[in-house]
Amino acid sequence: MGENSNAFAAVPQARHAMLVEPDRDELARQDFVRSFKAYIQSGIVPGVHATYHGEVKPAFARREGREPRDRHEIRQLMTPHPVFRTYASMQRVSQELLWDVVLDSVERELPALVEKARAAAAGRGGRPLGSLTLDPALPLPNYVTGVDIHCMPGGYCGERGADDVGVGALYDRGVYIYALGMMGPYNDDIGGSAAKFVRDHYPQFRPRRILDMGCTVGHSTLPFVDAFPDAEVHAIDVGAPLLRYAHARAESLGRKVHFAQQDATRTNFPDGHFDLVCSSILFHETSGKALPAIVRECHRLLAPGGLAVHGDLPPFWAMDEFNQFMLDCETWYNNEPYWGAMREVDQVEVAVAAGFRREDVEFMMAPSAYRSAAGHERSFEAGEFAPGNAWQVLVTRK
Ligand SMILES: C[S@@+](CC[C@H](N)C(=O)[O-])C[C@H]1O[C@@H](n2cnc3c(N)ncnc32)[C@H](O)[C@@H]1O
């Protein structure tokens, strides 16, 4: 293992009533995938790095009299190389294995999970804290349904039976392994870091109503409930099975959230309804049309004095060309069609075009709340995780 392997020390995922509980064999397979992914990062990625910097780049410089221009040119040079091909194949195999091994647990527990979610929605076992509103007539965006994003079977909206919650269960456990636990025991570092960022930068800000867009299973929603306990918190997504799961998960964790199946590009909330609108890793999973539409919708939804905060992985300008190329492997090999393109969008200009005053738009980096609290000060060298212990935040004020 490479010198960064301690960055992937196992932190158990926090339990709650909806989280699948792998049996002994399933756990062994899930642990294997996690170790395999950690090994790729710490044992294989440094070799790809060395191949590029020690062999491919110098050979190109000798031949052409200059360095490779950008990540696209690096890609052309690296894709034929056996070291890179080995890395990319291992990464893809690990990703397919990831979902396979978690699906075993999800399929075994699915009937019980569906029942738990039904009970939460019906308020059996106590009055629900929050609520769940589904809209079966909602048109689902093509860019969401057209691809099994990050190779997750069925994508975000796939349903195989009445009141299905399978995708939610798959995502919750799968993302924990996918992220090697680096987003904390509740998978909530992006929301936690963004909520902390808002509190640190706007200490007087007391939002009455908060909306989390693209909430998936609510990982990033709950930190906002905790950061602003007096606020009414809403969360939307287009995926019904995610929302059923999200609602039951939030209830089991004792958090009050109103979940609704809505499209973030055109919600049914009134103008100026929210003081704080947030999203976490939503932008890179949208499209060239949806992203500006979401920012326009935020402008409509914010009350005067309100704030929108969109967290995502760091932009390309925060890293060198080689790391850009490595990060962009998600676009090419992990069914993330907008991953690279989104990083080339000038989000400040998008916000200005949406109606925000230029002086009220900032593009900043928010330190990872979980990683700094856990003492992981070192950053990754390269790989699917971005270098630096920080998330991007687009902050817009109205
Ligand atoms: C990477 S996940 C977000 C993860 C989540 N925010 C978190 O921090 O755990 C992206 C989510 O955005 C949702 N999504 C994409 N486009 C959307 C839209 N136009 N409206 C609402 N949700 C959308 C997808 O269904 C998916 O659940």
The ligand as an SDF file (V2000), in Angstrom:
LIG
                    3D

 27 29  0  0  0  0  0  0  0  0999 V2000
  -25.2740   12.8370   -6.4630 C   0  0  0  0  0  0  0  0  0  0  0  0
  -26.9300   12.8590   -6.0900 S   0  0  0  0  0  0  0  0  0  0  0  0
  -27.0250   14.0880   -4.8050 C   0  0  0  0  0  0  0  0  0  0  0  0
  -26.5800   13.6020   -3.4920 C   0  0  0  0  0  0  0  0  0  0  0  0
  -27.1480   14.3000   -2.2820 C   0  0  0  0  0  0  0  0  0  0  0  0
  -27.4220   15.6860   -2.4830 N   0  0  0  0  0  0  0  0  0  0  0  0
  -26.1920   14.1260   -1.1440 C   0  0  0  0  0  0  0  0  0  0  0  0
  -25.4640   15.0520   -0.8240 O   0  0  0  0  0  0  0  0  0  0  0  0
  -26.1450   13.0310   -0.5990 O   0  0  0  0  0  0  0  0  0  0  0  0
  -27.7740   13.7220   -7.3790 C   0  0  0  0  0  0  0  0  0  0  0  0
  -29.2780   13.6880   -7.1760 C   0  0  0  0  0  0  0  0  0  0  0  0
  -29.8470   14.7390   -7.9260 O   0  0  0  0  0  0  0  0  0  0  0  0
  -31.1060   14.3120   -8.3740 C   0  0  0  0  0  0  0  0  0  0  0  0
  -31.4940   15.2060   -9.4800 N   0  0  0  0  0  0  0  0  0  0  0  0
  -30.8940   15.3790  -10.6590 C   0  0  0  0  0  0  0  0  0  0  0  0
  -31.5400   16.3240  -11.3810 N   0  0  0  0  0  0  0  0  0  0  0  0
  -32.5550   16.7670  -10.6030 C   0  0  0  0  0  0  0  0  0  0  0  0
  -33.5770   17.7370  -10.7840 C   0  0  0  0  0  0  0  0  0  0  0  0
  -33.6840   18.4410  -11.9070 N   0  0  0  0  0  0  0  0  0  0  0  0
  -34.4530   17.9200   -9.7950 N   0  0  0  0  0  0  0  0  0  0  0  0
  -34.3690   17.2240   -8.6280 C   0  0  0  0  0  0  0  0  0  0  0  0
  -33.4420   16.2910   -8.4090 N   0  0  0  0  0  0  0  0  0  0  0  0
  -32.5390   16.0610   -9.3820 C   0  0  0  0  0  0  0  0  0  0  0  0
  -30.8760   12.8590   -8.7570 C   0  0  0  0  0  0  0  0  0  0  0  0
  -32.0800   12.1460   -8.8280 O   0  0  0  0  0  0  0  0  0  0  0  0
  -29.9610   12.4160   -7.6260 C   0  0  0  0  0  0  0  0  0  0  0  0
  -30.6930   11.8830   -6.5760 O   0  0  0  0  0  0  0  0  0  0  0  0
  1  2  1  0
  2  3  1  0
  2 10  1  0
  3  4  1  0
  4  5  1  0
  5  6  1  0
  5  7  1  0
  7  8  2  0
  7  9  1  0
 10 11  1  0
 11 12  1  0
 11 26  1  0
 12 13  1  0
 13 14  1  0
 13 24  1  0
 14 15  1  0
 14 23  1  0
 15 16  2  0
 16 17  1  0
 17 18  1  0
 17 23  2  0
 18 19  1  0
 18 20  2  0
 20 21  1  0
 21 22  2  0
 22 23  1  0
 24 25  1  0
 24 26  1  0
 26 27  1  0
M  CHG  2   2   1   9  -1
M  END
$$$$
